[in-house]
Amino acid sequence: MIPLLLDQNFNERIVRGLVRREPAIELLRVGAIGLSAAADPAILERAAFEGRVLLTHDRQTIPGFAYARVDAGEPMPGVFLVSKKLPIGQAVDEILLAVHSLSPDECKDVVTYFPL
């Protein structure tokens, strides 16, 4: 199962649904590691250090910073970018499908947009 790093303002209802449906899911919140107010590049750097795919709603800046890491030859374990308009149940289903069916290599250097 792919471990995830949750961006600061990720929808808590989706998080609760993920944990309810898959108690063994590996979730780490940026706030739990002192990055609540960190800039996006620092969050992506920590995701790479932890070997976790970043779970975010941030369409504005995260993709650009993620691909800048790739272009610079820096590690980027992946980003799951979830639309804020996606219904909670569908978001939970699609994220769980991804963490169970994708390998870390398939996520590496890629921003995956949800809905799939």
Phi, psi and omega in degrees: 000137182284127176283146185239146170249123183270124176296160190309310186254031180291141185306115183295331178293324176294317180301313179299320178296320178298313182293321180296316182281330183220081184303335182273002182299140182266099180243134174230126180271141180300327178296330181289343180243022173076023182247024182305320183253014184286152175287156182306316179301323178292323178293317178295324177297317180292322176302317178295316179300319182279346184069037183241143173283134179280127177256117189213164170251357190282092178280340187287314189238328185301312181304318180297315179293324179296312181288335173295323176297316180298313180299328180276000180078015179271152180294141177214099186290352176124163178225133169255110183256109187259126178297137176292341181274351182289129177303146185307309182300319179293320178299314179300312180302313184289322178295316179297321176301316181294313183291336179269332187255338180268148174266160175305325179294327179287337180270335185305130175067020184231139169261117180258126182263135176245130017286150181293000000 
